[in-house]
Amino acid sequence: VAALQDEKNSLMSENEIMNDRLEQLDDSLDDPNTMVAKKYFSAQLQLEQLQEENFRLEAAKDDYRVHCEDLEKQLIELQHRNNELTSLAEESR
């Protein structure tokens, strides 16, 4: 029982230390002058920029997909027209 109580006290002490460290990190994020806060805000800004870039690229991809589908339809139509004209040319010969 005594060993378990010692272990419990040790774990409680370690828990308090970890909570203090967590509070310090939270406080450092709240202060915009600390290096951690600057890196955090820089990373957050970079994330937002990358999300915007990703959205723009997704929209461009969709536009290109539609354009590609239109070009494929035109190609099929032109192939049919070419076949018709080839048949007419052979008949004319």
C-alpha positions in Angstrom: 0.0 0.0 0.0 2.8 2.4 0.9 4.5 1.7 -2.5 1.3 2.4 -4.3 0.8 5.6 -2.4 4.4 6.7 -3.2 3.7 5.9 -6.9 0.4 7.8 -6.8 2.2 10.8 -5.2 4.9 10.6 -7.8 2.4 10.5 -10.6 0.4 13.4 -9.2 3.6 15.4 -8.9 4.5 14.6 -12.5 1.0 15.5 -13.6 1.2 18.9 -11.9 4.6 19.6 -13.7 3.0 18.6 -17.0 0.0 20.9 -16.4 2.4 23.8 -15.5 4.3 23.2 -18.8 1.0 23.2 -20.7 0.0 26.4 -19.1 3.3 28.0 -20.0 2.9 26.9 -23.6 -0.6 28.3 -23.7 0.6 31.5 -22.2 3.4 31.7 -24.8 0.9 31.3 -27.6 -1.2 34.2 -26.2 1.9 36.5 -26.2 2.5 37.4 -29.9 6.1 38.4 -29.1 7.4 35.0 -28.2 9.2 32.8 -30.8 6.7 30.0 -30.3 3.8 32.3 -31.0 5.5 33.7 -34.1 6.2 30.3 -35.5 2.6 29.2 -34.7 1.0 32.2 -36.4 3.4 31.8 -39.3 2.4 28.2 -39.7 -1.2 29.1 -39.4 -0.8 31.8 -42.1 1.0 29.3 -44.4 -1.8 26.7 -43.8 -4.4 29.3 -44.8 -2.4 30.2 -47.9 -2.0 26.6 -48.9 -5.7 25.9 -48.4 -6.6 28.9 -50.7 -4.1 27.6 -53.3 -5.6 24.1 -53.0 -9.1 25.5 -53.6 -7.9 27.5 -56.6 -6.1 24.5 -58.1 -9.2 22.3 -57.5 -11.4 24.9 -59.3 -8.9 25.0 -62.2 -8.8 21.2 -62.4 -12.6 21.2 -62.7 -12.5 23.8 -65.4 -9.9 21.8 -67.3 -11.9 18.6 -66.9 -15.0 20.3 -68.5 -12.8 21.7 -71.3 -11.3 18.3 -71.9 -14.7 16.7 -72.1 -15.8 19.4 -74.7 -12.7 18.7 -76.7 -13.3 15.0 -76.7 -16.9 15.6 -78.0 -15.5 17.8 -80.7 -12.9 15.2 -81.6 -15.6 12.5 -82.0 -17.8 14.8 -84.1 -14.8 15.6 -86.3 -13.9 12.0 -86.7 -17.5 11.2 -87.8 -17.4 14.1 -90.2 -14.1 13.0 -91.5 -15.4 9.4 -92.1 -18.5 10.9 -93.9 -16.3 13.0 -96.1 -13.9 10.1 -96.8 -16.9 8.0 -97.9 -18.2 10.8 -100.1 -14.8 11.2 -101.7 -14.5 7.5 -102.4 -18.0 7.5 -104.0 -17.0 10.5 -106.1 -14.0 8.7 -107.4 
